[in-house]
């Protein structure tokens, strides 16, 4: 098929009906799909034909490696459901659909990553990498847009490492293609020598972003300049040049990850061992020395954000209102779903929709919100234990069961809350 949109509605990999195109990367095109028979949402990635050399052996090798990846299971690693070929013979695989925020989107809403989130996210990402590396797989693209952050069923921070596409397509794509995200790609990976240590460099660049509030090479807009700076690294970048009061234990860990020499970087297991010490230094440091926040990276919003909650179960309204208030939000409740479709731009900052809306349907309301309020997160709520997910062709930022996961709603709204002048120093206040 020459037109990617021709795949919409088609059945691929035997059981995945393509709903819509999500985006296109260097090596593959991603589609939102529904697994027939289960109504489970999935992401189907299909290799771009122009990136694949001809020959059945290459395609067979790709299929074998993707199948090997399906045997890697970890709670913080996106699950791969199935691998094979499309109806027109292109290598493809189906993987878990993960709602939430990308790490990058989360960082745009705070100055530095709050410590409790940082503690959880990086431990989880490192454990996922340890699992991959033990299976002989190098991810090759650990970057802010390939980490999804949300909350688990207990309302605790959870990170999921996405997109094994580059890892799985490596070796079967155009040799001239650059793998990875500039600024998160290790020097040796730019030379075509990716190894587990390359993923640890990327983890270090991600951690640099989390503790300083700015990307490693944020002073460069040009991709080629970023890649040149990376390839010419002669020493480890020191995050204290951006954030002088950063504790030595954390700065040392970041610098060891960003060492230009791969053999000097800690493995995923070594990182996991050092992580509690680095985080303890951060927590112990938290109280007397305030760290200046670069104003250009702080999201400003002078008013209290407001959630529009549509047709909330009466027994749950008080709980939703309380959790939103604790997160610093106002709530407007409406029984008529048209309150969402008639909302003026800028009036609301997020929308809570029940999964079983009719006339208009949840799907129709979500489509309207996506078109006219694209920057506002959509939270999909289930109020009954036996209520099953319908076939959705939109991507909610959070799926929550209420009242059971009310803490998850609180955490999600708190993560969205812009910090005011009095509060903005809380997650980055240092002691000692």
N, C-alpha and C positions, 0 to 999 in steps of 0.2 A: 504494500500500500504506500502510495506516495504522500497522500494527505493524512497527517496524524489524526485529524478529527474523524476520519472514516472509521477509526477503531471504536468510536463511541457506540455503545450498545452491542458490540461484538462479544463473543465468548472466547476467552483466551485461556491457555493452560488447562483446558478441559472443564474448568468449573468457575472461572472468574469473569463476571460480566463487567465490562468497562463502563464506568459512569461518566467520568470527565477527565480531562487532562489537567495534571497538577503543575507540571513544569518540565523543562528540558535541561539536562546537564551535559557535561562534556562527552559522556559516553552512552547515556541512555535517556529515554523519555519516561517520566513517571505518570501513572494514571491512577485515579481513585477507582476502586473496583469493589464489587460485592461478590462474596463467595456463595455460589448458588447452593441451596439446601440448608445453609446455616444462617444466611443473612448477615454474616460477619463482614465488616468492612476490611479492605486490604489495600495495599499499594502495590501495583504491578509495574515493574520496571522492565522496559523492553530496549534491548541494545540497538543503537543507531546503526543502520545498515552500512553507512559510509565509513564507520569506524572499525568494521570487522573485515579482515582479510578473507578472501574466498577459501574454501576448502572445508570438507566435512570434518577433518581431524581437529581443526581449531574449534569448531562448534561443539564437537563431542567433548573436548578437553574443558571447555567452559562449563558445559552441563555437569561434568563430573565434579568440578570444583565447587559449583554452587550447591550441588547435592551434599558435598562434604560440609559446607557451611550450615546446612539445615540441621546437622548433628550438634552444633554449638548452641547450647541453651543457657541463658543467663537472664535473671530478672531485669537487668539494666541494659540489655542488648536487644535490639529489635529482632523479633523472631522471623525467620524465613520459613514460609509455609510450603512452598513448592517451587520446583525449577523445571524448565523444559524449553519448548520452542513455541512461538506464536503460530497461527494458522498459515502465515507466509514464511515460516522457517527462520525467524530471528530468535536468538537466545533471549530468554526472559525468566524472571522469577517473581513470585508473589511474596510480599512480606507484611508483617503486622502494621496496621494503621494506628498511629499514636497521636491522640489529641493533646493539646497543650500549647505552650509557648516554646519557641526556639530559645536557646541560651542567649542569643544576640538580642532578641526582642525583650527578654527579661532584663538584660543589662541596660537597655535604653531607658528603663523606668527607675533606675537607681544610680547613685553615684559610684558606689562600690557594692559588690554583692554582699548582702547581709550574712553574718558569720554562720548562723544555723544552716542556711541554705548551702553556703560554701562547703561546710563540713560534710554535709550529706552528699552533695552532687559529685564532688571530686573523689571521694571514697568509692562511690558507686561506679563512676566512669573508669577508675583505675581497676576495679574488680572485673568490669566487663572486658577491658583490654587484656588483663591477665588471662581470662578465659579464651579470648581470641588467640593470643600469642601461644598458649599451650596447645592450641589446635593447629598451629603453624600458619595462621592467617594474620597478615598485617593490614590494618584498616585503611591506612593511607590518606584519610581525610577527616581527622578529628578536628572539628572546627565549630564555631558558634552556631552555624545553621544546621549542623548535623548532631546537635544535642538538644533533645526535647525535655523541658522541665515542666513538671506538674506536681500533683500530690497523689499519694497512694490512698488506699481505702481507709486508712487510719488518719488521713489528713497530714501525713508527713511528707517532706520534700522528696521528690523522686526524679532522677535523671535517666533518660534512655538514650543510648548511643544509636544513632540512625545510620542508614545507608552504607551497606557493605558493597555498594555498586562498584566503586573504584577498586576495592580489594578483589572482587570477584571477576571483574573485567580485565584486571591487570594481566598483561601477557597475551591478551587476545585482541587488543585494540591497536590503533595506529601508533607506531613507535614514536612518532613526532609529537603526540599529544602530551600535555603537561598534566600530571595527576596531582590532586590536592588543591587546597585553597591557599593563595598567596598570603604570606604572613604566618601561616600555620604549617608550612611545609619545610621539613628539615633540609639543611644544605645537601646532604648525601642523597635525599630523595629527588632533589632537582637534578642530580647527576644520574638518576635512574638506578640508585642503589638502596631502595627502600628496605627497611628492616624493622623489627619491633622497636628499636631505639628511635626510629623516625616517629612512631606514634607517641613516644614519650616526649619528644621535642614539641609536638603539637599540643600535648597535654600541658606542657610548660607555658606555651604561648597562650593557651586558654586561661591558665591560672594567672599569668601576668595581667591579662585583661580583667580578671575578677578582682584582683587586689589593688590595681591602679586605676581602674575605670576607663582605661584607654588601651587600644590594641598596640601590639608590640611596635609596629611601624606606622602608627597613625599619622605621622607627619608626611607620609608619602601617599599621594592619590593615584600615582601611576603604577599599574601592576608590574610592569617590567622593572621599575625602580625598586619595588619591594622585593622582587625575586633577586635582583642584583645585590641588595643589602644583605639578604639572607645568605646567598652563596659566598659573600665576602666576609661573613662573621669571623672574627679572630678571637673574640672573647665572649663570655656569657653576658647578655644584657642584665643590668642590675635594676630591679624594680624600685629600689630606694631613690633612684634618680628622679622618679615620678612621685614617689610617696616616701619621703625621708623617714617617717616614724614607723615604717613597717618593721615588725620584729625580725631580728637576725635569723631566727630559725626558719621563718617563712621565706625570707629573701634568699637564704642559702639553698633552700629546696627549689625555688623557682630557677635560680641560676644554674643549679646542677642539671635540671631538665633542659635548659637552653644552651648547654655546653655545645659548641660546634663540633666537638669530637664525640661521635656516637658511643664509643666504649666508656666514656666518662659519665654518661647519663645513668640514672637509676633505672632498674627494670620496674615493671608494674608491681611486682611483689615488694621490691625495696621501697617504692613510693608508699605503698600501703603501710609498711612498717614505720616510715618516717612521718606520715600524715598526722597521726594523733599528737605528736610532739609539736609540729608546726601549728596546728590548730589550738593546742593548749596555750602556746605563746600568744596567739591572737586573742584568745579569751582573757588570759591573764593580763594582757596589756590594755584591756578595754575600760579606761575611765578617766584619765586626767589630761592627756595631751590630745587636743582636738586636731584633726588633720584637715587642712584646707581642701575644699572640694572645688575642682575646676567648674566654674559656673556654666561653661558651654556644654557640659555633658549632663547637666541636671535637667530632667524633664520638669518644666514649670506648668502649673495649673492652679490658678489662684482660688478656685472655688472647691467645695467639697464634692467629690464625684458622686454620681447618682446611678443606681441600678434600677432598671425597669423590670419588674417581676410580673410576668403574665400568668394569670390563672393558677396561683399557688394554692396547693391544698390547704384548706382552712386551718387544719390542725398543725400546719408547719409554718404559717405566716409569722408567728411571734419568734420562732427559732431563726428563720431567715433574717428577720429584722434585727435581732440581737447580734447574730454573727456578722452581718454587714456593718452594724454600728461599731462593733469591736474592731473591725478592719478600717474604720474611718469613712464609711460610706453612708449615704442616705438611700432609702428605698422607696420607690413609688410602686404600689400594687395596682394592677388592673385586671379585671375579669374579662374584658373584651380584647382579643388579640389584635384588633385594629388599632389599639393604642400604640402598638409598636410600629405598624406600617404608616401611621399618621404622625409619628414623632418628628419634631423639627430637628434639623441637623444641629448637633452640639448640645442638645437638651439632655441626652443620656450618655453615659460612659460605658455601659455594658447592658446586656439583655439576658434575662433568665426566662427560658421558654420550656413549657412542658413538652414531653416527647409525643403526646397523643392529641395535639390540637387538631380540630376539625373546623373547616369553613371559617376562616382560612386554615389550611393545614400547617403543621410545623414547618414542613418543607417550603411552602410558599412564603411564610413569614421570614424564614431564614434567608431565602433568596432575595427578598426585598431588602433585608437588613444588610446583606453582603454587598448589594448594589449601592444603597443610599447611605449606609453608615459603615463603610469598609474598615474603619479604624476601631470600631467597637467590638469587643469580644462577645461571642455568643456562648452562653452556658446552657446545656441541655439537661433537664431534670427529669428523673424517673421517681414517681411517688409510690409505686407498688412493686413488691418483690417479684411478682410473677409477670411484670410488664417487660416485654422483650423489645429490643431495638428494631425499629423499622428500617427499611432500606433508605438510607439518607445519601443525598448527593451533595451535601455540604459538610464542611469540616468545623464542628464546634471546637471552641478552645478548651472546654472542659465538659465532661460527662459526669454527672453526679447523681447519686441516689439520695433522696431526702425522705426522712430526716436522718438516716443512718450516717451520711457523710457530710454533715453540716460543717464539721471542722475543715474539711477539704474546701468548701465554699469560702470559709473565712480566710484560709491561707491564700487561695487564688485571688480574692479581692485585695488582700493585704499586699500581695506582690504587685498588684496594679496601682496601688496608691502612691501618687507622687508625694515625696517627703517635703514638709514645709520647713521654714527656716529654723524652727525650734527642734524639729525631729531629725533633720537631715544628717546630723552628726552621729546619731545613735549607733548605726552598724559599723561606723569607722572610727569611733572614739577609742583612743589608745591610753594605756596606763604604763607608768614605769619608765 
